């Protein structure tokens, strides 16, 4: 191989090792992980967002959560809506692409977001709208999650079909795992859809569309039949919109009616965000690909106090940690196929060069290993789990306190105004 080709391969390797810009706002993220949410916004780097380059999507997602958690919902949506628009132009990560596209370090490519991250962008935009009292737009954005999930699933099904493990035993072994992982992924992603579906039901009911609210509560029940509020929800909304089905629910639940009269009462919907999503690390058995490492955290649920008196608790409805883990596992098979192929190509070139120039060949072998770094970028500020509590209250002004069970401490939300038939949304966050 001539020197021109040698230099080309070296250049590719060097580009593959280019540093990521994902360290932007690191001081803010460190403050965030210590639970100093207000301080995190003050620690954001005063930079032109354009400097984020290939990490622009990640930059917007991180800033979206930091502002959201500090109660700056308008600023949060400014970043998250940009992230939403960027995902329209960025196809989800394609694990079945040709080997040639994997010759460079994946960190050199623009960050496209994991599947669950793309869906959570929409979930947070919807939550921001609800927290600002814009329930119509909150409901509309929440409904986009199901559409986006179906689009991603269609791409994934076609994508994996293009993976070609060849004769490599390890590649074949990992490809054979795909079927069971796909089924597990479908289960975990249903939970994210359950959160969006249930939130849609609440939002439909809040804007007075009881029939649509019932349809979405019924869908949520099909996914999470044990979610404790659904008995009340189904009885309450079916009695108004679907009397025949109301009779069926009465027999099934052994209840005559819902306990709360929403014409007289209002409610506070508490969205409790717990812990931190897992981080990406190099896989122990094959360090050229990423694996997920759960973050420590002990919060189990939040105990809700109203004016100092115990009232209810939060209940989990979306396990982001499980979705992150299963997403990476499901992609793992095809990614390993491509990384193995890329290594074979790079070392093959290095060996060919070594036959003509020992030093250059050895250098290329080294670069072949160095350039094969897994993409460890991820949405660091996401919670581990999303939980919900629905607190029915007579009209009035209240002080709410949440005690995170399992991690200690308290969080307050004061001067919450409840109106008859009204729905007020609040959110609280713990990183433990």
C-alpha positions as CSV (number, residue, x, y, z in Angstrom):
1,X,0.0,0.0,0.0
2,X,1.4,3.4,-0.9
3,X,2.0,6.2,1.6
4,X,-1.1,8.2,0.3
5,X,-3.4,5.4,1.3
6,X,-1.6,4.9,4.6
7,X,-2.1,8.6,5.4
8,X,-5.8,8.3,4.4
9,X,-6.4,5.5,6.9
10,X,-4.5,7.3,9.6
11,X,-6.6,10.4,9.0
12,X,-9.8,8.3,9.3
13,X,-8.5,6.9,12.6
14,X,-7.6,10.3,14.0
15,X,-11.0,11.7,13.0
16,X,-12.6,8.7,14.8
17,X,-10.8,9.7,17.9
18,X,-12.0,13.4,17.8
19,X,-13.2,14.6,21.2
20,X,-16.9,15.0,21.9
21,X,-18.5,18.4,22.7
22,X,-20.8,16.6,25.2
23,X,-18.7,18.1,28.1
24,X,-20.5,21.4,27.5
25,X,-22.5,22.5,30.6
26,X,-20.7,19.9,32.7
27,X,-20.6,22.1,35.8
28,X,-24.3,22.6,35.4
29,X,-24.9,18.8,35.1
30,X,-22.7,18.2,38.2
31,X,-24.8,20.7,40.2
32,X,-27.9,19.1,38.9
33,X,-26.8,15.6,40.1
34,X,-26.1,17.0,43.5
35,X,-29.8,18.2,43.6
36,X,-28.9,21.9,43.2
37,X,-31.4,22.5,40.4
38,X,-31.5,26.3,40.7
39,X,-27.7,26.4,40.8
40,X,-27.5,24.2,37.7
41,X,-29.2,26.8,35.6
42,X,-26.8,29.5,36.8
43,X,-23.9,27.2,36.0
44,X,-24.8,26.7,32.3
45,X,-22.0,27.6,30.0
46,X,-22.5,31.1,28.4
47,X,-21.8,29.8,24.9
48,X,-23.4,30.0,21.4
49,X,-25.4,26.7,21.1
50,X,-23.9,26.3,17.6
51,X,-20.6,25.3,19.3
52,X,-22.2,22.0,20.3
53,X,-21.9,20.9,16.7
54,X,-22.6,17.2,16.4
55,X,-23.9,17.1,20.0
56,X,-26.5,19.9,19.4
57,X,-29.4,17.5,20.0
58,X,-27.9,16.3,23.2
59,X,-27.1,19.9,24.2
60,X,-30.8,20.8,23.8
61,X,-32.1,17.8,25.7
62,X,-29.8,18.4,28.7
63,X,-30.7,22.1,28.9
64,X,-34.3,21.2,28.5
65,X,-34.3,19.0,31.6
66,X,-32.2,21.4,33.6
67,X,-34.6,24.3,33.0
68,X,-37.6,22.1,33.4
69,X,-36.5,20.9,36.9
70,X,-35.8,24.4,37.9
71,X,-39.4,25.4,37.1
72,X,-38.4,27.3,34.0
73,X,-40.9,25.6,31.7
74,X,-40.9,28.2,28.9
75,X,-37.1,28.1,28.6
76,X,-37.2,24.3,28.8
77,X,-39.6,24.0,25.9
78,X,-37.4,26.4,23.9
79,X,-34.7,23.8,23.9
80,X,-36.9,20.7,23.8
81,X,-38.9,21.9,20.8
82,X,-35.6,22.5,19.0
83,X,-34.6,19.0,19.9
84,X,-38.0,17.7,18.6
85,X,-37.4,19.5,15.3
86,X,-33.9,18.2,15.0
87,X,-35.0,14.6,15.4
88,X,-37.2,15.0,12.3
89,X,-34.1,15.5,10.3
90,X,-32.1,12.8,12.0
91,X,-33.1,9.2,11.4
92,X,-32.9,7.0,14.5
93,X,-29.6,5.2,14.9
94,X,-29.4,2.7,12.1
95,X,-27.8,-0.6,13.3
96,X,-28.1,-2.2,10.0
97,X,-26.1,0.3,7.9
98,X,-23.3,-0.8,5.6
99,X,-20.0,-1.6,7.3
100,X,-18.3,1.3,5.6
101,X,-20.3,3.7,7.8
102,X,-18.8,2.1,10.9
103,X,-15.2,2.5,9.9
104,X,-15.0,5.7,12.0
105,X,-15.5,6.1,15.7
106,X,-19.3,6.5,16.3
107,X,-18.4,9.6,18.5
108,X,-17.4,11.4,15.3
109,X,-21.0,11.1,14.0
110,X,-23.8,13.5,15.0
111,X,-25.7,12.4,18.0
112,X,-29.1,11.1,17.0
113,X,-30.6,10.1,20.3
114,X,-31.7,6.7,21.5
115,X,-35.2,5.6,20.8
116,X,-36.5,6.2,24.3
117,X,-34.8,9.6,24.4
118,X,-36.7,10.7,21.3
119,X,-39.9,9.7,22.9
120,X,-39.1,11.4,26.2
121,X,-38.5,14.7,24.4
122,X,-42.2,14.7,23.5
123,X,-43.2,13.6,27.0
124,X,-41.3,16.5,28.6
125,X,-42.7,19.1,26.1
126,X,-46.2,17.8,27.0
127,X,-45.4,18.0,30.8
128,X,-44.1,21.5,30.4
129,X,-47.3,22.6,28.6
130,X,-49.4,21.0,31.4
131,X,-47.3,22.7,34.1
132,X,-47.9,26.1,32.4
133,X,-51.6,25.4,32.2
134,X,-51.7,24.9,28.4
135,X,-53.6,21.7,28.6
136,X,-54.8,21.7,24.9
137,X,-51.2,21.7,23.6
138,X,-50.1,19.3,26.3
139,X,-52.6,16.8,25.1
140,X,-51.7,17.3,21.4
141,X,-48.0,16.7,22.1
142,X,-48.6,13.8,24.3
143,X,-50.5,12.1,21.5
144,X,-47.5,12.4,19.2
145,X,-45.6,9.8,21.4
146,X,-47.6,6.9,20.1
147,X,-47.1,8.0,16.5
148,X,-43.3,8.4,17.0
149,X,-43.0,5.1,18.8
150,X,-44.7,3.3,15.9
151,X,-42.4,5.0,13.4
152,X,-39.3,4.0,15.4
153,X,-40.5,0.4,15.7
154,X,-41.1,0.2,11.9
155,X,-37.6,1.4,11.3
156,X,-36.1,-1.0,13.8
157,X,-37.9,-4.0,12.3
158,X,-36.6,-3.2,8.8
159,X,-33.2,-2.2,10.1
160,X,-32.3,-5.4,11.8
161,X,-33.2,-7.4,8.7
162,X,-30.2,-5.9,6.9
163,X,-27.7,-7.0,9.5
164,X,-25.3,-9.6,8.0
165,X,-23.5,-11.6,10.6
166,X,-21.6,-13.7,8.1
167,X,-19.6,-16.6,9.3
168,X,-18.4,-15.1,12.6
169,X,-19.6,-17.3,15.5
170,X,-19.8,-14.5,18.0
171,X,-21.7,-12.2,15.6
172,X,-24.2,-15.1,14.9
173,X,-24.6,-15.7,18.6
174,X,-25.6,-12.2,19.3
175,X,-27.9,-12.0,16.3
176,X,-29.7,-15.0,17.5
177,X,-30.6,-13.2,20.7
178,X,-32.4,-10.5,18.9
179,X,-35.9,-12.1,18.9
180,X,-36.1,-12.4,22.6
181,X,-34.7,-9.0,23.2
182,X,-37.2,-7.5,20.7
183,X,-40.1,-8.9,22.7
184,X,-38.6,-7.6,26.0
185,X,-38.2,-4.2,24.4
186,X,-41.8,-4.1,23.3
187,X,-42.9,-4.7,26.9
188,X,-40.7,-1.9,28.3
189,X,-41.7,0.5,25.6
190,X,-45.3,-0.2,26.3
191,X,-44.7,1.3,29.8
192,X,-43.5,4.6,28.3
193,X,-46.7,4.5,26.2
194,X,-48.7,3.8,29.3
195,X,-47.4,7.0,30.9
196,X,-48.2,9.0,27.8
197,X,-51.6,7.3,27.4
198,X,-52.6,7.8,31.0
199,X,-51.4,11.4,30.9
200,X,-53.5,11.9,27.8
201,X,-56.5,10.6,29.7
202,X,-56.0,13.1,32.4
203,X,-55.5,15.9,29.9
204,X,-58.6,15.0,27.9
205,X,-60.7,14.9,31.1
206,X,-59.2,18.2,32.2
207,X,-60.3,19.9,29.0
208,X,-63.8,18.4,29.3
209,X,-63.5,15.6,26.6
210,X,-64.7,12.8,28.9
211,X,-65.4,10.3,26.1
212,X,-61.8,10.6,24.8
213,X,-60.5,10.5,28.4
214,X,-62.3,7.2,28.9
215,X,-60.8,5.7,25.8
216,X,-57.3,6.6,26.9
217,X,-57.9,5.3,30.5
218,X,-59.1,2.1,29.0
219,X,-55.9,1.8,26.8
220,X,-53.8,2.5,29.9
221,X,-55.6,-0.2,31.8
222,X,-54.8,-2.7,29.0
223,X,-51.1,-2.0,29.6
224,X,-51.0,-1.4,33.3
225,X,-54.2,-3.0,34.9
226,X,-52.7,-2.7,38.4
227,X,-52.2,1.1,38.3
228,X,-54.4,2.1,41.3
229,X,-56.2,5.1,40.0
230,X,-57.6,3.4,37.0
231,X,-60.5,1.8,38.8
232,X,-61.8,5.3,39.7
233,X,-61.0,6.7,36.3
234,X,-62.8,4.0,34.4
235,X,-65.9,4.1,36.6
236,X,-66.1,7.9,36.6
237,X,-65.7,8.5,32.8
238,X,-67.6,5.5,31.5
239,X,-70.7,6.4,33.6
240,X,-70.8,9.7,31.7
241,X,-69.7,8.6,28.2
242,X,-70.3,4.9,27.9
243,X,-73.1,3.7,30.2
244,X,-73.1,0.2,28.9
245,X,-69.5,-0.3,29.6
246,X,-70.0,1.4,33.0
247,X,-72.2,-1.6,34.0
248,X,-69.4,-4.0,32.9
249,X,-66.8,-2.1,35.0
250,X,-69.1,-2.1,38.0
251,X,-69.4,-5.9,37.8
252,X,-65.7,-6.3,37.3
253,X,-64.6,-4.1,40.1
254,X,-67.4,-4.9,42.5
255,X,-68.1,-1.2,42.9
256,X,-71.3,0.8,42.4
257,X,-69.7,4.2,41.5
258,X,-66.6,6.3,41.6
259,X,-65.8,7.8,45.0
260,X,-65.1,11.4,43.9
261,X,-67.6,13.9,42.6
262,X,-65.5,16.0,40.2
263,X,-68.2,18.6,39.9
264,X,-67.5,19.5,43.6
265,X,-63.9,18.5,43.9
266,X,-60.7,19.5,42.1
267,X,-57.3,17.7,42.0
268,X,-53.6,18.1,42.0
269,X,-51.7,15.9,39.6
270,X,-48.2,15.2,41.0
271,X,-45.6,14.0,38.5
272,X,-42.7,12.7,40.7
273,X,-39.4,12.2,38.9
274,X,-37.0,9.9,40.8
275,X,-33.3,9.1,40.5
276,X,-31.0,9.3,37.5
277,X,-31.2,7.2,34.3
278,X,-28.3,4.7,33.8
279,X,-25.1,5.9,32.2
280,X,-23.3,4.3,29.3
281,X,-20.0,2.5,29.8
282,X,-17.9,0.2,27.6
283,X,-19.2,-3.3,27.6
284,X,-17.0,-5.6,29.8
285,X,-17.0,-8.5,27.4
286,X,-16.6,-6.4,24.2
287,X,-15.4,-2.8,25.0
288,X,-16.0,-1.6,21.5
289,X,-19.7,-1.2,22.2
290,X,-21.6,0.5,25.0
291,X,-23.5,-1.0,27.9
292,X,-25.7,0.5,30.5
293,X,-24.7,0.9,34.2
294,X,-27.6,1.7,36.6
295,X,-27.0,4.7,38.9
296,X,-27.3,4.4,42.6
297,X,-30.5,5.7,44.2
298,X,-32.9,4.6,46.9
299,X,-36.2,6.5,46.3
300,X,-39.1,4.1,46.1
301,X,-42.0,6.5,45.9
302,X,-43.1,9.9,47.3
303,X,-45.4,10.2,50.3
304,X,-47.8,13.1,49.7
305,X,-48.8,15.4,52.6
306,X,-51.4,18.1,52.2
307,X,-51.2,20.9,54.7
308,X,-49.1,18.7,56.9
309,X,-51.4,15.7,56.8
310,X,-50.7,12.4,55.0
311,X,-52.9,12.1,51.9
312,X,-51.6,9.7,49.3
313,X,-48.4,8.4,47.6
314,X,-47.0,8.4,44.1
315,X,-47.1,5.3,41.9
316,X,-44.6,4.3,39.2
317,X,-45.8,4.3,35.6
318,X,-42.7,4.6,33.5
319,X,-39.3,2.9,34.2
320,X,-36.8,4.8,32.1
321,X,-33.9,2.8,33.4
322,X,-35.5,-0.5,32.1
323,X,-36.1,1.2,28.7
324,X,-32.5,2.4,28.5
325,X,-31.1,-1.0,29.3
326,X,-33.3,-3.0,26.9
327,X,-32.9,-0.4,24.1
328,X,-29.1,-0.9,24.2
329,X,-29.4,-4.6,24.5
330,X,-31.7,-4.8,21.5
331,X,-29.3,-2.8,19.4
332,X,-26.3,-4.7,20.7
333,X,-26.5,-7.6,18.4
334,X,-26.4,-5.7,15.1
335,X,-23.9,-3.1,16.5
336,X,-21.5,-5.9,17.4
337,X,-21.7,-7.3,13.9
338,X,-20.6,-4.0,12.5
339,X,-17.9,-3.3,15.0
340,X,-16.4,-6.8,14.4
341,X,-16.5,-6.1,10.7
342,X,-14.9,-2.7,11.1
343,X,-12.1,-4.1,13.3
344,X,-11.4,-6.8,10.6
345,X,-11.2,-4.2,7.9
346,X,-8.9,-1.9,9.9
347,X,-6.6,-4.6,11.0
348,X,-6.6,-6.0,7.5
349,X,-5.4,-2.7,6.2
350,X,-2.8,-2.4,8.9
351,X,-1.5,-5.9,8.2
352,X,-1.2,-5.1,4.5
353,X,0.7,-1.9,5.3
354,X,3.0,-3.8,7.7
355,X,4.1,-6.1,4.9
356,X,5.6,-3.1,3.2
357,X,6.5,-0.9,6.2
358,X,6.8,-2.5,9.6
359,X,6.6,0.8,11.6
360,X,3.6,2.1,9.7
361,X,1.8,-1.2,10.0
362,X,2.3,-1.4,13.7
363,X,1.0,2.2,14.0
364,X,-2.1,1.4,12.0
365,X,-2.8,-1.7,14.2
366,X,-2.6,0.6,17.2
367,X,-4.9,3.2,15.6
368,X,-7.3,0.4,14.7
369,X,-7.8,-0.3,18.4
370,X,-7.7,3.3,19.5
371,X,-10.3,4.5,17.0
372,X,-12.8,1.8,18.0
373,X,-14.2,3.6,21.0
374,X,-17.9,3.1,21.9
375,X,-20.3,6.0,21.7
376,X,-20.9,6.8,25.4
377,X,-23.0,9.9,24.9
378,X,-26.4,9.8,26.6
379,X,-29.1,12.1,28.2
380,X,-27.5,12.4,31.6
381,X,-30.2,14.4,33.4
382,X,-33.1,12.1,32.8
383,X,-34.8,10.5,35.8
384,X,-34.8,6.8,36.5
385,X,-38.5,6.6,36.9
386,X,-41.7,8.7,36.4
387,X,-44.4,8.4,39.0
388,X,-47.9,10.0,39.4
389,X,-50.2,10.8,42.3
390,X,-53.7,12.2,41.9
391,X,-54.7,14.2,44.9
392,X,-58.5,15.0,45.0
393,X,-59.2,18.1,47.1
394,X,-62.1,20.5,47.9
395,X,-61.6,23.9,46.4
396,X,-59.0,25.9,48.2
397,X,-55.3,26.8,48.6
398,X,-52.9,24.1,49.8
399,X,-49.3,23.4,50.7
400,X,-48.1,20.1,49.4
401,X,-45.1,18.2,50.8
402,X,-43.5,15.1,49.2
403,X,-41.3,12.9,51.3
404,X,-39.2,10.5,49.1
405,X,-39.4,7.1,50.8
406,X,-36.0,5.4,50.7
407,X,-33.8,8.4,50.3
408,X,-35.0,10.9,52.9
409,X,-35.6,14.6,52.7
410,X,-38.7,16.6,51.8
411,X,-39.8,18.7,48.9
412,X,-42.5,21.4,49.0
413,X,-45.0,22.9,46.6
414,X,-46.8,25.8,48.3
415,X,-49.9,27.9,47.6
416,X,-51.5,25.4,45.1
417,X,-54.9,26.7,44.1
418,X,-57.6,24.1,43.5
419,X,-60.8,25.0,41.8
420,X,-64.0,22.9,41.4
421,X,-63.5,20.4,38.6
422,X,-60.0,21.9,38.0
423,X,-56.8,20.0,37.4
424,X,-53.5,21.5,38.6
425,X,-50.2,19.9,37.5
426,X,-47.0,20.0,39.6
427,X,-43.8,18.2,39.4
428,X,-41.0,17.4,41.9
429,X,-37.7,15.8,41.3
430,X,-35.2,13.8,43.4
431,X,-31.8,12.6,42.0
432,X,-31.5,9.8,44.6
